[in-house]
Amino acid sequence: MDSSNPKLQSSRESRTPKLTTQGLSVLASAFVFGLAVYRADPKDIPVIVKTIVNSSFFVLAGWILACAFLICGIIVVLLMGRIYSTEIARLARERDNLQTKLLGGDSK
């Protein structure tokens, strides 16, 4: 590497936190579920799992969550498309303005 061109460094650390609020809730839920399975009798574990999986609340919650993810995904895709289109239009306007300035067109 050439010593006259030092490597640029960011002024801010780009480190992602290991434990966020969302991760904490998942961790707490997993801990409670693991503790419940650990403290239960081994013969009761299949009954507990069958009760959770066969409950209508579990199924309904899964469908609601899937629909929410689908709707949020569609909204994000539409917003990103709109942002992309406006940004491309802005860049085209800037390019045109710079070309007219450089080619000696009307000065604004």
Residue pairs with C-beta under 8 A, 6 or more apart in sequence:
1 7
19 27
36 48
37 45
37 48
40 48
52 58
97 108
99 105
100 106
101 107
101 108
